[in-house]
Amino acid sequence: MRIPILMAAALLGLTAQAVQVTQAAPAKAPEVALVCGGVGAEESAPMLADAHNHALTILFAGPGGAYLSGVQIQIGGPKGAFASDPTCGPIGQVDVTQAGRYTVQATYAGKRETQTVSLTPKGGGRLVLRWAN
């Protein structure tokens, strides 16, 4: 079966348009990204070893230095950038797309800790938040 030349040209044109649509807009990374985990040595060791690749690594600690999980955390930054997790811990890793001042608010057992930090992408910052009880 032969396809007329005009029909073939029209099909090729549609194919080219479809390719242009799929390549038009790459997904934009969030300005602030937060990953929580680190329960047990199998999770925490790789996260801590990779800390230098993140803007900030947060450790959550309780009385006597014991790690905590179940921490409600919010990270706010320039231009309204925002990330949160209702049950973070014992480690949170933050990635940012731009340098600036960011606010970390973490709540555990009804007690809130707030810190303002200067972050840069892959800056390797570290923050330990402790709750006495």
Buried (B, 14 or more C-beta within 10 A) or exposed (E): EEEEEEEEEEEEEEEEEEEEEEEEEEEEEEBBBBBBBBEEEEEBEEBBEEBEEBBBBBBBBBEEEEBBBEBBBBBBBBEEBBBEBEEBBBBBBBBBBBBBEBEBBBBBEEEEBEBEBEBEEEBEBBBEBBBEE
